[in-house]
Amino acid sequence: MKKEIVIDGPYITLGQMLKEESIISSGGQAKWFLKETAVEVNNEPEDRRGKKLYDGDTVSVPDVGLFFIRSKQDS
């Protein structure tokens, strides 16, 4: 699945994105989810829930899909 995520501000954190997309049910689950799941940001492994995602970034979540970050300001 490929999905575009439109953000209002300059960035969204990886933990916020996972919660907003209902991949995890609470922000507290992000730390454990990222330790157990091989999430990639821009084709690089990432396990920090506070990782800032900016316009143009891609996030790959195994068994879920590929997400494209887009800024509403650029739309």
C-alpha positions in Angstrom: 0.0 0.0 0.0 1.3 3.5 -0.9 -0.2 6.4 1.0 0.5 10.2 1.0 0.5 11.9 4.4 -0.1 15.6 4.4 1.4 17.5 7.3 0.3 21.0 8.5 3.6 22.0 10.1 7.2 21.8 9.0 7.5 18.2 10.3 5.8 15.3 12.0 7.6 12.8 14.3 7.8 9.1 13.4 5.8 8.2 16.5 3.1 10.7 15.6 2.9 9.3 12.1 2.5 5.7 13.3 -0.2 6.7 15.7 -2.2 8.9 13.2 -2.1 6.1 10.6 -3.4 3.6 13.3 -0.3 1.4 13.0 0.0 1.7 16.8 -2.8 2.6 19.2 -0.9 4.9 21.5 2.3 7.0 21.4 3.8 4.9 24.2 3.8 1.9 21.9 6.1 3.5 19.4 9.3 2.7 21.2 8.6 -1.0 21.4 7.1 -1.1 17.9 10.2 0.5 16.4 12.5 -1.9 18.3 10.6 -5.0 17.0 9.9 -3.8 13.4 12.4 -2.9 10.7 11.0 0.5 9.8 13.0 2.5 7.2 13.0 6.3 6.7 14.4 7.3 3.3 15.7 3.7 2.8 17.7 3.8 6.1 16.8 1.8 9.2 15.2 4.0 11.9 14.2 3.1 15.5 13.8 6.6 17.0 10.2 7.6 17.6 11.2 11.2 17.8 12.7 11.2 14.3 11.4 14.2 12.4 9.9 13.6 9.1 9.9 16.4 6.6 8.3 17.1 3.2 9.6 14.6 0.7 10.6 11.9 3.2 9.4 8.3 2.7 8.6 5.8 5.5 8.5 2.0 4.8 6.7 -0.1 7.4 6.9 -3.9 6.8 3.5 -5.6 6.2 1.8 -2.1 6.3 3.1 -0.1 3.3 5.0 2.9 2.1 4.2 6.4 3.2 5.1 9.7 1.5 5.3 12.8 3.6 4.0 16.0 2.0 3.6 19.5 3.4 0.2 21.2 3.1 2.1 24.4 2.6 3.6 23.1 -0.7 0.2 21.8 -2.0 
